């Protein structure tokens, strides 16, 4: 399992959906996972510490786990099948480990609320992980502030890779262009 973090540039708008970027600590690859708007907002609200008068669904789940006597251990992105990511929540109750099937977006939102680690199965990272150059990561606003305007909106990782590919071809750096093309294909397949 590869330990990953949700960084400051974690959400990328893709029309009505968003892509969450999970960056490996010691692994140079990033795992892009398409998530819905509501999950993206829930994650952004938590990361930006925006107060809410009533608990959101992921906050409610945390409260239920807390009062049940369980300990939340970690989230695992454990499988990729037919272009669908699978995750599980790993909890402990009375010395026994309990694993609960989950959508990755919910599992990530819940792990963040528990300050619990997030792991990605090595085979999943091999199949869908991409390398995003550090200088290519755009600073993004929370999902609520995203607009669909062309000007003023940060480029998505796909658009950044596309620009780098164009430059590499123009400068006849074909080996780099092939690597960028492969990364774009992997990113495109994750949607």
C-alpha positions in Angstrom: 0.0 0.0 0.0 1.2 3.5 -0.9 0.4 6.3 1.6 -1.1 9.3 -0.1 -2.1 12.8 0.8 -4.7 15.2 -0.4 -2.7 18.3 -1.2 -3.5 22.0 -1.5 -4.2 21.6 -5.2 -6.5 18.6 -4.7 -9.5 19.4 -6.7 -9.7 20.0 -10.4 -13.0 21.0 -12.1 -14.1 18.8 -15.0 -17.4 20.3 -15.9 -20.0 19.2 -13.3 -17.6 16.7 -11.8 -14.3 17.1 -10.1 -11.1 15.1 -9.9 -9.4 14.6 -6.6 -5.6 14.2 -6.8 -4.0 11.8 -4.3 -0.2 12.3 -4.2 2.1 9.6 -2.9 4.4 10.6 0.0 7.5 8.8 -1.3 6.0 7.8 -4.7 6.2 10.4 -7.5 2.9 9.3 -8.9 -0.5 11.0 -8.4 -3.8 9.1 -8.5 -6.6 11.1 -10.1 -10.1 10.0 -9.1 -13.3 11.5 -10.5 -15.8 12.5 -7.8 -19.1 14.3 -7.7 -19.7 17.9 -6.8 -21.3 17.2 -3.4 -18.4 15.1 -2.3 -15.9 17.7 -3.6 -17.7 20.4 -1.6 -17.7 18.2 1.5 -14.0 17.7 1.2 -13.3 21.3 0.5 -15.5 22.5 3.4 -13.6 20.3 5.8 -10.1 21.2 4.4 -10.9 24.9 4.4 -12.4 24.6 7.9 -15.7 26.3 6.9 -18.1 26.2 9.8 -21.5 24.7 9.1 -24.5 25.1 11.4 -25.6 21.5 11.0 -23.5 18.3 10.4 -23.0 17.3 6.9 -23.3 13.6 6.0 -19.6 12.8 6.5 -19.6 14.7 9.8 -22.7 12.7 10.9 -20.9 9.4 10.0 -17.9 10.5 12.1 -20.2 11.2 15.0 -21.9 7.7 14.7 -18.5 6.0 14.6 -17.3 8.0 17.6 -20.3 7.0 19.8 -20.2 3.4 18.6 -16.9 2.7 20.3 -15.1 2.1 17.0 -11.7 3.4 16.1 -11.3 4.6 12.5 -7.9 3.3 11.3 -7.6 4.2 7.6 -9.1 4.5 4.2 -7.8 2.2 1.4 -8.3 2.7 -2.3 -8.1 -1.0 -2.9 -9.2 -1.8 -6.5 -9.8 -0.6 -10.0 -12.2 -2.6 -12.1 -14.0 -1.5 -15.4 -12.7 2.0 -14.8 -14.3 2.2 -11.4 -12.3 2.7 -8.2 -13.2 0.8 -5.1 -12.4 1.8 -1.5 -12.9 0.6 2.0 -13.0 2.0 5.4 -11.0 0.1 8.0 -12.2 0.4 11.6 -11.4 -1.4 14.8 -14.0 -2.5 17.4 -13.1 -4.6 20.5 -9.8 -5.7 19.0 -11.3 -6.9 15.7 -10.8 -5.2 12.4 -13.9 -4.3 10.4 -13.8 -3.4 6.7 -16.6 -1.5 5.0 -17.1 -1.1 1.3 -17.2 2.6 0.2 -17.0 4.9 -2.7 -13.5 6.5 -2.8 -14.9 10.0 -2.5 -16.8 9.2 0.7 -13.9 7.2 2.1 -11.5 10.2 1.5 -14.0 12.7 3.0 -14.4 10.5 6.1 -10.7 9.8 6.5 -10.0 13.5 6.4 -12.5 14.1 9.2 -10.8 11.5 11.4 -7.3 12.7 10.4 -6.7 9.1 9.3 -4.2 7.9 6.7 -5.3 7.2 3.1 -3.6 4.4 1.2 -3.7 3.3 -2.4 -3.1 -0.3 -3.5 0.2 -0.5 -5.5 -1.6 -2.3 -8.4 -4.2 0.6 -8.5 -1.4 3.2 -8.6 0.4 1.2 -11.3 -2.8 1.1 -13.4 -4.0 4.6 -13.0 -1.2 6.7 -11.4 0.3 9.6 -13.3 3.2 11.9 -12.8 2.3 15.5 -12.6 5.3 17.9 -12.6 5.3 20.0 -9.4 5.5 23.2 -11.4 2.3 22.1 -13.3 0.0 21.9 -10.2 -2.4 24.8 -10.3 -3.6 26.6 -7.2 -7.3 26.0 -7.0 -10.2 27.5 -5.1 -12.8 25.3 -3.3 -15.4 23.8 -5.6 -18.1 26.4 -4.7 -15.9 29.1 -6.1 -15.1 27.4 -9.4 -16.5 28.9 -12.6 -16.8 27.7 -16.1 -15.3 30.8 -17.6 -12.3 30.3 -19.8 -10.3 33.3 -18.4 -9.2 33.2 -14.8 -9.7 29.5 -14.3 -6.6 27.4 -13.6 -5.7 24.7 -16.1 -6.6 21.1 -15.3 -3.8 18.6 -15.1 -4.9 17.2 -18.5 -4.6 20.7 -20.1 -1.2 21.2 -18.5 0.0 17.9 -19.9 -1.5 18.8 -23.3 0.5 22.1 -23.3 3.7 20.3 -22.3 3.1 17.7 -25.0 2.7 20.4 -27.6 5.9 22.1 -26.5 7.8 18.8 -26.4 6.7 17.9 -30.0 7.5 21.4 -31.2 11.0 21.1 -29.7 11.4 17.6 -31.1 11.7 16.0 -27.6 9.9 12.9 -28.7 10.7 10.6 -25.8 9.3 13.2 -23.4 6.3 13.6 -25.7 5.6 9.8 -25.6 5.7 9.9 -21.7 3.3 12.8 -21.6 1.0 11.2 -24.1 0.9 8.0 -21.9 0.2 10.1 -18.8 -2.7 11.9 -20.7 -4.2 8.6 -21.7 -4.1 7.3 -18.1 -5.7 10.5 -16.8 -8.3 10.3 -19.5 -9.1 6.7 -18.7 -9.7 7.6 -15.0 -12.8 9.6 -16.0 
